């Protein structure tokens, strides 16, 4: 406990945080009211956390070695510690050798050749449909929602996200019918079906997640548009043909920095000379970095969050011209808070589908990701890229006008009536 005690004394200034060790001894950190209390259930838990806090805390919580006492939960604990860490210099100060080794391993994990890329995607997305249905909106949008008002429901915010993406694709009503759109990393098909429904365009959605593709195909068939909206289990590197528009929503995080040039060169080849591509991705507010070990191990093997400099450099070097950039700052924090709330509401169902360890793992992941958008260095980027600058209007006014028009057409469905509450 000595090492963990020293770390928490240095990090936690605003609290209070109370730690009860396995032997009943209490340690208090920081000042304030309404303390958050955690309990360590065995002798080795404190050392396991202190040796590598970002990995150790997650594993200790997953294994029941770290318990958060009611009325608080793991989200409260994570947000408290990381808010403090932002102002006090971080929770773990690794020596140069450990940093060098850690960075090397993280970079090596980003080399996503075809077989590895498929395996990595399946690791995360091949959980049952029922699992994701318990916390996503009905359209199963598993990327940032767009909260024009923080009080909006998740359903409303996801409709507004799709409207914003469609507007940035410059799909004009009456002129987009018959256009070919490539949706790389199509998820459960919601965006592709949305674009076809509003504009009559043809869509090819591609993914490496078998269940996602199967379900998206079922949705297209049920909607009677399977001849216009197709979904294939295929690596984007194997796609052929020409497309008028390309969307990439939450996909490039799986590509890996060593493959950015390959990715943008391929998409450049696929796009019509007068086309538009919209890249929607989580991004870093600072320079290039590495993916933390816990996330690589348990959630997104091979995943990497890019810096703006990495993306723009890769675009510039593969024949693209950047048409527009938008940084979306807190929207994913609100999205993740709502996913966390809904997941906790369905704890019993998730445990029945899998087990308590997986439920706690996802709690830790969702809460940890939320804090990265509230207190850490994560935001979302929208990068609009073109091959010819004449493909876009002189000003960006058209984006807001078209997004507002589309949002008005789609009243948020009443699949979930509860009001979104930012927690």
HELIX and SHEET records of a PDB file:
HELIX    1   1 UNK A    2  UNK A   11  1                                  10    
HELIX    2   2 UNK A   45  UNK A   51  1                                   7    
HELIX    3   3 UNK A   53  UNK A   62  1                                  10    
HELIX    4   4 UNK A   74  UNK A   88  1                                  15    
HELIX    5   5 UNK A   96  UNK A  108  1                                  13    
HELIX    6   6 UNK A  114  UNK A  125  1                                  12    
HELIX    7   7 UNK A  129  UNK A  133  1                                   5    
HELIX    8   8 UNK A  154  UNK A  168  1                                  15    
HELIX    9   9 UNK A  190  UNK A  199  1                                  10    
HELIX   10  10 UNK A  210  UNK A  222  1                                  13    
HELIX   11  11 UNK A  236  UNK A  238  5                                   3    
HELIX   12  12 UNK A  252  UNK A  254  5                                   3    
HELIX   13  13 UNK A  257  UNK A  259  5                                   3    
HELIX   14  14 UNK A  260  UNK A  270  1                                  11    
HELIX   15  15 UNK A  293  UNK A  298  1                                   6    
HELIX   16  16 UNK A  308  UNK A  316  1                                   9    
HELIX   17  17 UNK A  331  UNK A  345  1                                  15    
HELIX   18  18 UNK A  347  UNK A  353  1                                   7    
HELIX   19  19 UNK A  356  UNK A  374  1                                  19    
HELIX   20  20 UNK A  389  UNK A  391  5                                   3    
HELIX   21  21 UNK A  397  UNK A  409  1                                  13    
SHEET    1   A 4 UNK A  26  UNK A  29  0                                        
SHEET    2   A 4 UNK A  17  UNK A  20 -1                                        
SHEET    3   A 4 UNK A  36  UNK A  40  1                                        
SHEET    4   A 4 UNK A  66  UNK A  68 -1                                        
SHEET    1   B 6 UNK A 229  UNK A 233  0                                        
SHEET    2   B 6 UNK A 202  UNK A 207  1                                        
SHEET    3   B 6 UNK A 180  UNK A 184  1                                        
SHEET    4   B 6 UNK A 243  UNK A 249  1                                        
SHEET    5   B 6 UNK A 271  UNK A 284  1                                        
SHEET    6   B 6 UNK A 306  UNK A 307  1                                        
SHEET    1   C 7 UNK A 229  UNK A 233  0                                        
SHEET    2   C 7 UNK A 202  UNK A 207  1                                        
SHEET    3   C 7 UNK A 180  UNK A 184  1                                        
SHEET    4   C 7 UNK A 243  UNK A 249  1                                        
SHEET    5   C 7 UNK A 271  UNK A 284  1                                        
SHEET    6   C 7 UNK A 378  UNK A 386 -1                                        
SHEET    7   C 7 UNK A 321  UNK A 328 -1                                        
END                                                                             
